[in-house]
Amino acid sequence: MLDVTFREDDSRTRERTLGNNLNWLRRFAVTLLKRHPIQDIIRAKMIRCQMNPRVLIEVLTNQQL
Protein backbone atom coordinates (compact mmCIF):
# COMPACT_ATOMS: atom_id res chain seq x y z
CA MET A 1 0.00 0.00 0.00
CA LEU A 2 2.70 2.51 0.96
CA ASP A 3 4.83 1.69 -2.04
CA VAL A 4 1.97 2.19 -4.47
CA THR A 5 0.67 5.37 -2.83
CA PHE A 6 3.91 7.11 -1.83
CA ARG A 7 6.45 5.27 -4.03
CA GLU A 8 8.30 4.31 -0.87
CA ASP A 9 10.83 2.12 -2.70
CA ASP A 10 12.15 5.20 -4.53
CA SER A 11 12.94 6.92 -1.23
CA ARG A 12 16.66 7.45 -0.77
CA THR A 13 16.89 8.23 2.93
CA ARG A 14 20.25 7.21 4.26
CA GLU A 15 19.69 7.54 7.99
CA ARG A 16 17.74 4.78 9.68
CA THR A 17 15.96 7.13 12.12
CA LEU A 18 14.82 9.42 9.32
CA GLY A 19 13.53 6.44 7.34
CA ASN A 20 11.57 5.19 10.34
CA ASN A 21 10.08 8.63 10.94
CA LEU A 22 9.04 9.00 7.31
CA ASN A 23 7.51 5.52 7.36
CA TRP A 24 5.47 6.41 10.45
CA LEU A 25 4.34 9.67 8.84
CA ARG A 26 3.26 7.91 5.64
CA ARG A 27 1.27 5.28 7.58
CA PHE A 28 -0.40 8.03 9.61
CA ALA A 29 -1.35 9.91 6.42
CA VAL A 30 -2.85 6.77 4.86
CA THR A 31 -4.89 6.17 8.02
CA LEU A 32 -6.27 9.71 7.94
CA LEU A 33 -7.14 9.43 4.26
CA LYS A 34 -8.89 6.08 4.77
CA ARG A 35 -11.02 7.51 7.59
CA HIS A 36 -12.30 10.40 5.45
CA PRO A 37 -15.89 9.68 4.34
CA ILE A 38 -15.43 10.49 0.62
CA GLN A 39 -15.57 7.21 -1.31
CA ASP A 40 -12.54 7.42 -3.55
CA ILE A 41 -9.11 5.84 -3.88
CA ILE A 42 -6.27 7.08 -1.67
CA ARG A 43 -4.36 8.69 -4.54
CA ALA A 44 -7.45 10.71 -5.58
CA LYS A 45 -7.96 11.86 -1.99
CA MET A 46 -4.33 13.00 -1.87
CA ILE A 47 -4.84 15.03 -5.05
CA ARG A 48 -8.03 16.57 -3.63
CA CYS A 49 -6.08 17.63 -0.54
CA GLN A 50 -3.42 19.24 -2.72
CA MET A 51 -5.96 21.15 -4.80
CA ASN A 52 -8.36 22.25 -2.09
CA PRO A 53 -7.19 23.39 1.37
CA ARG A 54 -10.71 22.88 2.73
CA VAL A 55 -10.56 19.16 1.93
CA LEU A 56 -7.12 18.99 3.58
CA ILE A 57 -8.56 20.52 6.75
CA GLU A 58 -11.44 18.03 6.64
CA VAL A 59 -9.02 15.11 6.38
CA LEU A 60 -6.78 16.39 9.18
CA THR A 61 -9.64 17.18 11.58
CA ASN A 62 -11.87 14.26 10.53
CA GLN A 63 -14.88 16.60 10.29
CA GLN A 64 -17.10 17.72 7.45
CA LEU A 65 -17.00 21.51 6.95
N, C-alpha and C positions, 0 to 999 in steps of 0.2 A: 504494500500500500504506500509506504513512504517513498520507495524508489520511483514508483509510477507518478505520484503526485508532486514530489519535490526533487526528483532526479538525484536522490541521495548518493547513488554510486558515483556521480560525477563530482561530488564534493572532494576538495583537496585539502582538508584541514590536516595539519601536521601534528598538532598537539592533541593528546588523548583527552584532556579535560575539556578543551574547546569542542571536540567532536561529540563528547557525551552531552555537553550543554546544548549544542545544536540539535542533537537527536531528541532530547527532552522537549525542546521548544517546538520542533516539528510535530511530535506526537500530541502535544498540548493543542496546537493549532488544528490538527485533524479532528480531535475530540470536539473542539468548539464548533467547527464547521459541520460535523455530523449532528450535533444537537440542535442546530438552527432548523426551524420548521419548514423552510422552503424545500420542496422536493426536487432536487437537482443533484448532479454529480459534484464531487468535491472540487474538481478543477473549475467548473462553472461558478461555484460559490466563491472561489478564490478570485476569479475575474470580476464578479459582481462587487466584491469588497474593494478591489482596486479602482473600479470605475465610480463607485458611489460611496462616499464616506458615511452616509446614513446606514447603509447595509452593514458596513464594517462595525459601526457602533452597536447595531442590533446583534451581530454575531458575538462581539466581545461582552455585551451585557446580558445576552440571552433574553432579550425582551423585544417585543414588537413595538415600534415607534409609530 
